[in-house]
Amino acid sequence: MSIGLSEQEIIRREALQQLRNLGIDPYPAEAYQINVTTEDILKNYERDKTSYKNISFAGRIMSRRIMGSASFAELQDSTGRMQAYIKRDDICPGEDKTLYNTVFKKLLDIGDFIGVKGFVFTTQTGEISIHVTEMTLLSKSLKPLPVVKRDEEGNIFDGFTDPEMRYRQRYVDLTVNPDLKQIFINRSKVINTMRNYFDSQGWMEVETPILQPVHGGAAAKPFKTHHNTLDMPLFLRIANELYLKRLIVAGFDGVYEFGKMFRNEGMDRTHNPEFTSMEIYVAYRDYIWMMGMVEECIEKIAIAIHGQARVTVGQHVIDFTGPYEKLSMFESIQKYTGIDVSSMDEASLRQVCQDLNIEVDASMGKGKLIDEIFSEKVEANLIQPTFITDYPIEMTPLAKKHRSKEGLVERFELFVLGKEIGNAYSELNDPIDQRARFEDQLLLANRGDEEAMAMDEDFLRALEYGMPPTAGLGIGIDRLVMLMTNQSTIQEVLFFPQMRAEKKLKVASVSDYLAIGVPEEWVPVLIKMGFNTIEELKAANPNKVFNDLGGMRKKLKLDIAIPSKEAVMEWFE
């Protein structure tokens, strides 16, 4: 007996061996050609019945109703669920009925993948089904799926709903909750709509390094690693901005990249340490032009998914039709706090934070203090799409100085439902100014700011060769998908969100049980009874344990002698 396996897992492994004994490969290598899907059948059968008289279909068994010499099974493929009618004499036309009587009825389980051939028909109750004439086992499932119950209206109850289990075992989640696949189908639509729009403008999709010698392009704490051959430290990128700008220097008019970014920071319902971002840079443009491009692009995405620009998200209806409201950073703070911070120095900003009960620390400079005020008092009010523009220069080391407003840069962020979705600049292309900004960042790093940017000498060298006026934009794909699919947590739109290490169940060793007198052949049985540690066993009632051993011997059909009651009592001394 295998320690740690459930009764169902043991039964399925026994069935696996019986299948092999019958000469049936439970994991065949040959391709199984299908020519139809659930979606295809349900959509087209009624108007074109002649095309479904010789079909080949494959899916996972999700339920069975065995009724003597004929049975029904519900099979699930990637597009939905289809009922299959399986009659003994149809799949076993000769005298040997093993495939139906033994294999289908006794050795197959919910969760197994099978292939079926036959024809589509409509049952007496009006349900479109497949009448099976051939059946092939394609993959044997050794773990039972969670049972998700549905009422007559199709409403789910007693489902697989624990978030940690769902995120950790997404393969189970999407199997038993297939409706959730639509979130990820729409995620793909978001990316493809953006990609098609950019390609139609003549901008080129590119790839840039994930491992970088200098972490730059954003204010964030990086993940650090070491390359053994080069004997040098490397960082997982926090942004791809500086490499994409190098390509603008190289002469491309427009480049964009969908890519993974990595930031060694906190996790919450809108932050994951690994996330997907799209960044695009277009030569001879500025941030004002970029606002119009963003409005057009986001509206196209909403229409691609919902058929209209108005999207319901929680209790709000968000209208993605442009133009969007525009407020400068200082205007937004004054609007929602009544305080004009535009001319304040660092000391005055610290006092404002104190008055507003905003927690700050000594490492924060002027830009970070303004950002904290904005984050705490403004962001939550920005429900409809809003451009926050014209940031203080201290907050944005990579943006061009404002053409008419001293101390500001040409930057905007797009906010929806209180969260930043996109960030754009008129890109800084003055190498002298850029070096000075990097040097300011080094001063912040020396004060303890772990998010300060590092000096990137190669990027400065690239700028010295000359970069044309450029508009740049970054959009967080995960947050955008959250909006477009009405999800409140980032984990719901990631196939495999980052999780803490899975806690392993503490189980005593065989030698621990032997030490108190338990015969070795009975150790797996005790573990099967739920006694994973010696402490758990000793806390139980000895008489009940003795009686239960007999019950387990009969239930598991064990051919081993039951320990005497006196011997069992000695385990508890």
C-alpha positions as CSV (number, residue, x, y, z in Angstrom):
1,M,0.0,0.0,0.0
2,S,1.3,3.5,-0.8
3,I,1.6,5.8,2.2
4,G,-0.3,9.1,1.7
5,L,-2.7,7.9,-1.1
6,S,-6.4,8.2,-0.6
7,E,-8.7,5.3,-1.0
8,Q,-9.8,6.6,-4.4
9,E,-6.2,7.0,-5.5
10,I,-5.5,3.5,-4.6
11,I,-8.6,2.2,-6.4
12,R,-7.6,4.1,-9.5
13,R,-4.1,2.7,-9.5
14,E,-5.5,-0.7,-9.2
15,A,-7.8,0.0,-12.2
16,L,-4.7,1.3,-14.1
17,Q,-3.0,-2.1,-13.6
18,Q,-6.1,-4.0,-14.6
19,L,-6.3,-2.0,-17.8
20,R,-2.7,-3.0,-18.6
21,N,-3.4,-6.6,-17.7
22,L,-6.2,-6.4,-20.4
23,G,-3.7,-5.2,-22.9
24,I,-5.0,-1.6,-22.9
25,D,-2.4,1.1,-22.8
26,P,-3.8,3.8,-20.5
27,Y,-1.5,6.4,-22.0
28,P,-1.3,5.6,-25.8
29,A,1.3,7.4,-27.9
30,E,-0.7,7.6,-31.1
31,A,-2.4,10.8,-32.2
32,Y,-6.2,10.7,-31.9
33,Q,-7.6,12.7,-34.8
34,I,-10.8,14.7,-34.0
35,N,-13.0,16.4,-36.5
36,V,-15.6,18.1,-34.4
37,T,-15.9,20.0,-31.1
38,T,-18.8,20.6,-28.7
39,E,-19.2,24.2,-29.9
40,D,-19.3,23.1,-33.5
41,I,-22.0,20.4,-32.8
42,L,-24.2,22.7,-30.7
43,K,-23.9,25.6,-33.1
44,N,-24.4,23.8,-36.5
45,Y,-26.0,20.3,-36.1
46,E,-29.6,21.4,-36.2
47,R,-29.1,23.1,-39.6
48,D,-26.7,20.6,-41.1
49,K,-27.4,17.1,-39.7
50,T,-25.8,15.3,-42.6
51,S,-22.4,16.6,-41.7
52,Y,-22.4,14.8,-38.3
53,K,-22.9,11.2,-39.3
54,N,-19.3,10.2,-39.0
55,I,-17.6,12.2,-36.2
56,S,-14.5,11.7,-34.0
57,F,-14.6,13.5,-30.7
58,A,-12.4,13.5,-27.6
59,G,-12.8,14.9,-24.1
60,R,-12.7,14.3,-20.3
61,I,-15.4,12.3,-18.6
62,M,-17.2,14.7,-16.2
63,S,-20.2,12.5,-15.2
64,R,-21.7,9.1,-16.0
65,R,-25.1,7.4,-15.7
66,I,-24.7,3.7,-16.1
67,M,-28.0,1.9,-16.9
68,G,-27.4,-1.8,-17.7
69,S,-26.5,-2.3,-21.3
70,A,-26.5,1.4,-22.2
71,S,-25.1,4.4,-20.4
72,F,-24.7,8.2,-20.8
73,A,-21.5,10.1,-20.1
74,E,-20.8,13.8,-20.2
75,L,-17.6,14.6,-22.0
76,Q,-15.8,18.0,-21.7
77,D,-13.5,19.4,-24.4
78,S,-12.0,22.8,-24.7
79,T,-15.3,24.3,-25.9
80,G,-17.9,22.9,-23.6
81,R,-19.7,19.7,-22.6
82,M,-21.3,17.1,-24.8
83,Q,-23.4,14.1,-23.9
84,A,-22.4,10.7,-25.2
85,Y,-24.7,7.7,-25.5
86,I,-22.7,4.5,-25.1
87,K,-24.5,1.2,-25.8
88,R,-22.8,-2.1,-25.0
89,D,-23.5,-3.9,-28.3
90,D,-22.5,-0.9,-30.4
91,I,-19.0,-0.6,-29.0
92,C,-18.7,-4.4,-28.5
93,P,-20.3,-5.8,-31.7
94,G,-18.9,-9.3,-31.1
95,E,-19.3,-11.7,-28.3
96,D,-16.5,-10.1,-26.2
97,K,-18.2,-7.4,-24.1
98,T,-15.2,-6.6,-22.0
99,L,-14.8,-3.0,-23.3
100,Y,-18.2,-2.1,-22.0
101,N,-18.8,-4.5,-19.0
102,T,-15.4,-4.2,-17.5
103,V,-13.5,-1.2,-19.0
104,F,-16.2,1.4,-19.2
105,K,-18.4,0.3,-16.3
106,K,-15.7,-0.6,-13.8
107,L,-12.2,0.7,-14.8
108,L,-13.0,4.1,-16.2
109,D,-13.5,7.1,-13.8
110,I,-14.6,10.7,-13.9
111,G,-11.6,12.7,-15.1
112,D,-10.4,10.1,-17.6
113,F,-9.9,11.3,-21.2
114,I,-11.5,9.1,-23.9
115,G,-11.9,9.4,-27.7
116,V,-15.2,8.4,-29.3
117,K,-16.4,7.9,-32.8
118,G,-20.0,7.7,-34.0
119,F,-22.8,10.0,-35.1
120,V,-24.7,12.9,-33.6
121,F,-28.4,12.5,-32.8
122,T,-31.1,14.1,-30.6
123,T,-32.4,12.1,-27.6
124,Q,-36.1,11.8,-26.8
125,T,-35.7,14.6,-24.2
126,G,-34.3,16.9,-27.0
127,E,-30.6,16.8,-26.0
128,I,-28.1,16.8,-28.8
129,S,-25.7,13.9,-28.1
130,I,-23.1,11.6,-29.7
131,H,-24.2,8.0,-30.3
132,V,-20.9,6.2,-29.7
133,T,-19.8,3.3,-31.9
134,E,-16.1,3.2,-31.0
135,M,-14.4,4.2,-27.7
136,T,-10.7,4.6,-26.9
137,L,-9.0,5.4,-23.6
138,L,-6.6,8.3,-24.1
139,S,-5.5,9.1,-20.5
140,K,-6.2,7.6,-17.1
141,S,-6.8,10.0,-14.3
142,L,-5.2,8.9,-11.0
143,K,-6.6,11.7,-8.8
144,P,-10.3,12.3,-8.4
145,L,-11.6,15.7,-9.5
146,P,-13.5,17.8,-6.9
147,V,-17.2,17.2,-7.3
148,V,-19.0,20.4,-8.4
149,K,-22.8,20.1,-8.2
150,R,-25.2,22.0,-10.4
151,D,-29.0,22.4,-10.0
152,E,-31.5,22.1,-12.8
153,E,-30.9,25.7,-13.8
154,G,-27.2,25.1,-14.1
155,N,-26.3,27.1,-10.9
156,I,-23.2,25.8,-9.2
157,F,-23.1,25.0,-5.5
158,D,-20.6,23.1,-3.3
159,G,-18.0,24.0,-5.9
160,F,-14.2,24.2,-6.0
161,T,-14.1,27.8,-4.6
162,D,-11.2,28.1,-2.1
163,P,-8.9,30.8,-3.7
164,E,-5.6,29.3,-2.6
165,M,-6.5,25.9,-3.9
166,R,-7.9,27.4,-7.2
167,Y,-4.7,29.5,-7.8
168,R,-2.3,26.8,-6.8
169,Q,-4.1,24.1,-8.9
170,R,-5.3,26.1,-11.8
171,Y,-5.4,23.0,-13.9
172,V,-8.2,21.7,-11.6
173,D,-9.9,25.1,-11.3
174,L,-10.4,25.5,-15.1
175,T,-11.5,21.8,-15.5
176,V,-14.3,22.0,-12.9
177,N,-15.0,25.7,-13.4
178,P,-14.8,25.9,-17.2
179,D,-16.7,29.2,-17.3
180,L,-13.6,30.9,-15.9
181,K,-11.8,30.1,-19.2
182,Q,-13.5,33.1,-20.7
183,I,-11.4,35.4,-18.5
184,F,-8.2,34.1,-20.2
185,I,-9.8,34.1,-23.6
186,N,-10.6,37.8,-23.1
187,R,-7.1,38.4,-21.9
188,S,-5.8,37.0,-25.2
189,K,-8.3,39.3,-27.0
190,V,-6.9,42.4,-25.1
191,I,-3.3,41.6,-26.2
192,N,-4.3,40.7,-29.8
193,T,-6.4,43.8,-30.2
194,M,-3.5,46.0,-29.1
195,R,-1.1,44.1,-31.3
196,N,-3.3,44.4,-34.3
197,Y,-3.8,48.1,-33.7
198,F,-0.1,48.8,-33.4
199,D,0.8,46.6,-36.4
200,S,-1.8,48.5,-38.5
201,Q,0.1,51.7,-37.7
202,G,3.4,50.2,-38.9
203,W,5.0,49.8,-35.5
204,M,7.2,46.8,-35.0
205,E,7.0,44.2,-32.2
206,V,10.4,43.5,-30.7
207,E,12.1,41.6,-27.9
208,T,14.6,42.9,-25.4
209,P,16.7,41.3,-22.6
210,I,15.0,40.1,-19.4
211,L,18.4,39.7,-17.7
212,Q,19.9,43.1,-17.5
213,P,23.3,44.3,-16.0
214,V,21.6,47.6,-14.8
215,H,18.1,47.8,-13.4
216,G,16.4,50.8,-14.9
217,G,13.3,52.2,-16.6
218,A,11.2,52.4,-13.5
219,A,11.4,53.1,-9.8
220,A,11.2,49.6,-8.3
221,K,13.2,47.1,-6.3
222,P,14.7,44.4,-8.6
223,F,15.3,40.7,-8.2
224,K,19.1,40.1,-8.3
225,T,20.9,37.0,-9.6
226,H,24.4,36.0,-10.7
227,H,25.7,34.8,-14.0
228,N,28.4,32.2,-13.4
229,T,30.1,32.2,-16.8
230,L,30.4,36.0,-17.0
231,D,30.9,36.2,-13.2
232,M,28.7,39.2,-12.9
233,P,25.5,40.3,-11.2
234,L,22.4,40.6,-13.3
235,F,18.9,41.8,-12.6
236,L,15.5,40.6,-13.7
237,R,14.1,43.6,-15.6
238,I,11.8,46.0,-13.8
239,A,11.1,47.6,-17.2
240,N,12.2,47.3,-20.8
241,E,12.1,51.1,-21.4
242,L,15.8,51.8,-21.8
243,Y,16.4,49.0,-24.4
244,L,13.4,50.1,-26.4
245,K,14.7,53.6,-26.5
246,R,18.0,52.3,-27.8
247,L,16.1,51.0,-30.8
248,I,14.6,54.4,-31.4
249,V,18.2,55.7,-31.4
250,A,18.9,52.9,-33.9
251,G,16.4,54.3,-36.4
252,F,13.1,52.5,-35.9
253,D,10.1,54.8,-36.0
254,G,8.0,52.7,-33.6
255,V,8.7,49.7,-31.5
256,Y,6.6,47.9,-28.9
257,E,7.0,44.8,-26.6
258,F,4.7,42.7,-24.6
259,G,6.8,41.2,-21.8
260,K,7.2,40.0,-18.3
261,M,8.5,42.4,-15.7
262,F,9.7,41.5,-12.2
263,R,9.7,43.7,-9.1
264,N,10.8,42.4,-5.7
265,E,8.0,44.2,-3.8
266,G,4.8,43.5,-2.0
267,M,1.9,41.4,-3.2
268,D,-1.8,42.3,-2.9
269,R,-5.0,42.2,-5.0
270,T,-3.4,44.4,-7.7
271,H,0.3,43.5,-7.5
272,N,2.1,40.4,-8.4
273,P,5.9,40.2,-8.4
274,E,5.9,38.9,-12.0
275,F,3.5,40.9,-14.2
276,T,2.9,41.6,-17.9
277,S,3.5,45.0,-19.4
278,M,3.3,46.5,-22.9
279,E,5.6,49.3,-23.7
280,I,5.6,51.3,-26.9
281,Y,7.8,54.1,-28.2
282,V,7.0,56.2,-31.3
283,A,9.5,58.7,-32.8
284,Y,8.5,62.3,-33.6
285,R,5.5,62.2,-31.2
286,D,4.8,63.7,-27.7
287,Y,2.7,62.8,-24.7
288,I,-0.2,64.9,-26.0
289,W,-0.4,62.8,-29.1
290,M,0.0,59.7,-26.9
291,M,-3.2,60.6,-25.0
292,G,-5.3,60.4,-28.2
293,M,-3.6,57.1,-29.2
294,V,-4.4,55.6,-25.8
295,E,-8.1,56.7,-25.9
296,E,-8.5,55.1,-29.4
297,C,-6.7,51.9,-28.4
298,I,-8.5,51.3,-25.1
299,E,-11.9,52.0,-26.8
300,K,-11.1,49.3,-29.4
301,I,-10.2,46.8,-26.7
302,A,-13.5,47.4,-24.9
303,I,-15.5,47.0,-28.1
304,A,-13.6,43.8,-29.0
305,I,-14.6,42.2,-25.7
306,H,-18.0,43.7,-24.9
307,G,-19.2,45.0,-28.3
308,Q,-19.4,48.5,-26.9
309,A,-17.2,51.1,-25.1
310,R,-19.3,51.0,-21.8
311,V,-18.1,48.3,-19.5
312,T,-19.6,47.3,-16.1
313,V,-17.0,46.8,-13.5
314,G,-18.3,46.1,-10.0
315,Q,-20.9,48.8,-9.2
316,H,-19.6,51.2,-11.8
317,V,-20.2,51.5,-15.5
318,I,-16.9,52.7,-17.1
319,D,-17.1,54.6,-20.3
320,F,-14.0,54.1,-22.4
321,T,-15.1,56.5,-25.1
322,G,-12.7,59.4,-25.4
323,P,-11.8,62.1,-24.7
324,Y,-10.9,61.4,-21.0
325,E,-10.8,64.0,-18.2
326,K,-7.4,65.6,-17.8
327,L,-6.0,67.0,-14.5
328,S,-2.5,67.9,-13.6
329,M,-0.9,66.3,-10.6
330,F,-1.1,69.5,-8.6
331,E,-4.6,70.2,-9.7
332,S,-5.8,66.8,-8.6
333,I,-4.2,67.1,-5.2
334,Q,-5.8,70.5,-4.7
335,K,-9.1,69.3,-5.9
336,Y,-9.3,66.4,-3.4
337,T,-7.4,67.9,-0.4
338,G,-7.8,71.6,-0.8
339,I,-4.0,72.0,-0.5
340,D,-1.7,73.6,-3.1
341,V,1.6,71.8,-3.0
342,S,2.9,73.2,-6.2
343,S,5.5,75.5,-4.6
344,M,6.3,73.6,-1.4
345,D,9.8,72.4,-0.4
346,E,10.6,69.0,1.1
347,A,10.0,70.2,4.7
348,S,6.6,71.7,3.9
349,L,5.6,68.5,2.1
350,R,6.6,66.4,5.2
351,Q,4.4,68.6,7.3
352,V,1.5,68.2,4.9
353,C,1.9,64.4,5.1
354,Q,1.9,64.6,8.9
355,D,-1.2,66.8,8.9
356,L,-2.9,64.3,6.6
357,N,-1.8,61.2,8.7
358,I,0.3,59.9,5.7
359,E,3.1,57.7,6.8
360,V,6.5,58.6,5.3
361,D,10.2,57.9,6.1
362,A,13.5,59.8,6.0
363,S,14.6,58.3,2.6
364,M,11.7,60.0,0.7
365,G,12.6,63.0,-1.3
366,K,10.3,65.7,-2.6
367,G,8.9,63.5,-5.5
368,K,8.2,60.5,-3.2
369,L,6.3,62.8,-0.7
370,I,4.1,64.2,-3.4
371,D,3.5,60.7,-4.7
372,E,2.4,59.6,-1.3
373,I,-0.1,62.4,-0.9
374,F,-1.5,61.7,-4.4
375,S,-1.7,57.9,-3.7
376,E,-3.4,58.4,-0.3
377,K,-5.8,61.2,-1.1
378,V,-6.5,61.3,-4.8
379,E,-6.3,57.9,-6.6
380,A,-9.4,56.4,-5.1
381,N,-11.5,59.3,-6.5
382,L,-10.5,58.6,-10.1
383,I,-13.2,56.3,-11.2
384,Q,-13.9,57.1,-14.8
385,P,-10.8,57.1,-17.2
386,T,-8.7,60.1,-16.2
387,F,-5.3,61.4,-17.3
388,I,-3.2,62.8,-14.5
389,T,-0.6,65.0,-16.2
390,D,2.5,67.2,-15.7
391,Y,4.3,65.5,-12.8
392,P,7.1,67.1,-10.7
393,I,10.5,66.5,-12.2
394,E,11.7,64.7,-9.0
395,M,9.1,61.9,-9.6
396,T,10.1,61.1,-13.2
397,P,13.8,60.8,-14.1
398,L,13.2,59.7,-17.7
399,A,10.6,62.3,-18.9
400,K,11.3,65.5,-20.8
401,K,11.0,68.8,-18.9
402,H,7.7,70.5,-19.5
403,R,7.8,72.9,-22.5
404,S,6.1,75.8,-20.5
405,K,5.8,74.8,-16.8
406,E,9.0,75.1,-14.7
407,G,9.8,72.2,-12.4
408,L,7.4,69.7,-14.2
409,V,7.8,67.0,-16.8
410,E,5.6,66.0,-19.8
411,R,4.1,62.9,-18.3
412,F,0.7,61.4,-17.9
413,E,-0.8,58.4,-16.1
414,L,-4.1,56.9,-17.0
415,F,-6.3,56.0,-13.9
416,V,-9.5,54.0,-13.9
417,L,-11.3,52.9,-10.8
418,G,-8.6,54.3,-8.6
419,K,-5.8,52.3,-10.2
420,E,-3.0,53.3,-12.6
421,I,-3.4,51.5,-16.0
422,G,-0.9,53.3,-18.1
423,N,2.1,55.6,-17.9
424,A,3.5,57.8,-20.7
425,Y,6.1,60.5,-21.3
426,S,7.5,62.8,-23.8
427,E,10.8,61.0,-23.6
428,L,13.9,62.7,-22.3
429,N,16.4,62.7,-25.2
430,D,18.9,65.3,-23.8
431,P,21.9,63.2,-22.6
432,I,23.2,65.9,-20.4
433,D,19.9,66.4,-18.6
434,Q,19.5,62.6,-18.4
435,R,22.9,62.2,-16.7
436,A,22.0,64.8,-14.1
437,R,18.7,63.0,-13.4
438,F,20.5,59.7,-12.9
439,E,22.9,61.4,-10.5
440,D,19.9,62.7,-8.5
441,Q,18.7,59.1,-8.3
442,L,22.0,58.0,-6.9
443,L,21.7,60.6,-4.1
444,L,18.3,59.1,-3.3
445,A,19.7,55.6,-3.3
446,N,22.4,56.7,-0.9
447,R,19.6,57.9,1.4
448,G,18.2,54.4,1.5
449,D,15.7,54.5,-1.4
450,E,15.7,50.9,-2.7
451,E,13.6,51.9,-5.7
452,A,15.9,54.6,-7.0
453,M,17.2,54.1,-10.5
454,A,20.8,53.1,-11.2
455,M,23.3,54.9,-13.5
456,D,23.1,53.3,-17.0
457,E,26.2,54.5,-18.8
458,D,25.4,52.5,-22.0
459,F,22.0,54.1,-22.3
460,L,23.6,57.6,-21.8
461,R,26.1,56.7,-24.6
462,A,23.1,55.8,-26.8
463,L,21.4,59.1,-26.2
464,E,24.7,60.9,-27.0
465,Y,24.4,59.5,-30.5
466,G,21.1,61.2,-30.8
467,M,17.4,60.1,-30.2
468,P,14.6,61.9,-32.0
469,P,11.7,63.4,-30.1
470,T,9.8,60.4,-28.9
471,A,6.6,59.5,-27.1
472,G,6.6,56.4,-24.8
473,L,3.9,54.5,-23.1
474,G,3.6,51.5,-20.7
475,I,0.4,49.7,-19.9
476,G,-0.1,47.1,-17.2
477,I,-1.8,44.3,-19.1
478,D,-3.0,42.5,-15.9
479,R,-4.8,45.5,-14.5
480,L,-6.3,46.3,-17.9
481,V,-7.6,42.7,-18.1
482,M,-9.0,43.0,-14.6
483,L,-11.0,46.0,-15.8
484,M,-12.2,44.4,-19.0
485,T,-13.3,41.2,-17.3
486,N,-14.8,42.7,-14.1
487,Q,-12.3,41.0,-11.7
488,S,-11.3,42.5,-8.4
489,T,-8.0,40.7,-7.9
490,I,-5.0,40.3,-10.1
491,Q,-4.7,36.6,-9.3
492,E,-8.0,35.9,-11.2
493,V,-6.5,37.1,-14.5
494,L,-3.1,35.2,-14.1
495,F,-3.0,31.5,-15.0
496,F,-0.4,30.9,-12.3
497,P,-0.1,33.7,-9.8
498,Q,2.9,33.7,-7.4
499,M,2.1,31.8,-4.2
500,R,3.8,31.0,-0.9
501,A,5.5,27.7,-0.7
502,E,2.9,24.9,-0.2
503,K,2.8,23.6,3.3
504,K,3.7,20.0,3.5
505,L,1.7,17.7,5.7
506,K,3.8,16.5,8.6
507,V,4.0,12.7,8.5
508,A,6.0,10.5,10.9
509,S,8.5,8.1,9.4
510,V,8.0,4.3,9.4
511,S,10.7,4.0,11.9
512,D,8.8,6.3,14.3
513,Y,5.8,3.9,14.2
514,L,8.1,0.8,14.5
515,A,9.6,2.4,17.6
516,I,6.3,2.2,19.5
517,G,5.6,-1.4,18.4
518,V,3.4,-0.9,15.3
519,P,4.0,-3.7,12.7
520,E,5.4,-2.3,9.5
521,E,2.5,-3.6,7.4
522,W,0.0,-1.6,9.5
523,V,1.8,1.8,9.2
524,P,0.1,2.7,5.9
525,V,-3.2,1.7,7.4
526,L,-2.8,4.0,10.4
527,I,-1.8,6.9,8.1
528,K,-4.9,6.1,5.9
529,M,-7.0,6.4,9.1
530,G,-5.6,9.9,9.6
531,F,-2.8,9.3,12.1
532,N,0.0,11.2,10.4
533,T,2.1,11.6,13.5
534,I,2.8,9.6,16.7
535,E,1.2,12.4,18.7
536,E,-2.0,12.2,16.8
537,L,-2.1,8.4,17.3
538,K,-1.5,8.6,21.0
539,A,-4.2,11.2,21.4
540,A,-6.8,8.8,20.0
541,N,-8.9,6.3,21.9
542,P,-7.0,2.9,22.0
543,N,-10.2,0.8,21.9
544,K,-11.6,2.7,18.9
545,V,-8.2,2.4,17.1
546,F,-8.3,-1.4,17.7
547,N,-11.8,-1.8,16.4
548,D,-11.1,0.5,13.4
549,L,-8.1,-1.6,12.4
550,G,-10.5,-4.5,11.8
551,G,-12.8,-2.3,9.7
552,M,-10.0,-1.1,7.6
553,R,-8.7,-4.6,7.0
554,K,-12.0,-5.6,5.6
555,K,-12.5,-2.4,3.7
556,L,-9.1,-2.5,2.0
557,K,-9.2,-6.3,1.6
558,L,-5.9,-6.7,3.4
559,D,-4.4,-10.1,3.8
560,I,-2.5,-9.3,7.0
561,A,-3.1,-10.4,10.6
562,I,-4.8,-7.9,13.0
563,P,-2.5,-7.1,15.9
564,S,-3.9,-8.3,19.3
565,K,-5.7,-5.9,21.5
566,E,-2.9,-6.1,24.0
567,A,-0.3,-5.2,21.4
568,V,-2.4,-2.2,20.3
569,M,-2.7,-1.0,23.9
570,E,1.2,-1.0,24.1
571,W,1.3,1.6,21.3
572,F,-0.3,4.1,23.7
573,E,2.0,3.6,26.7
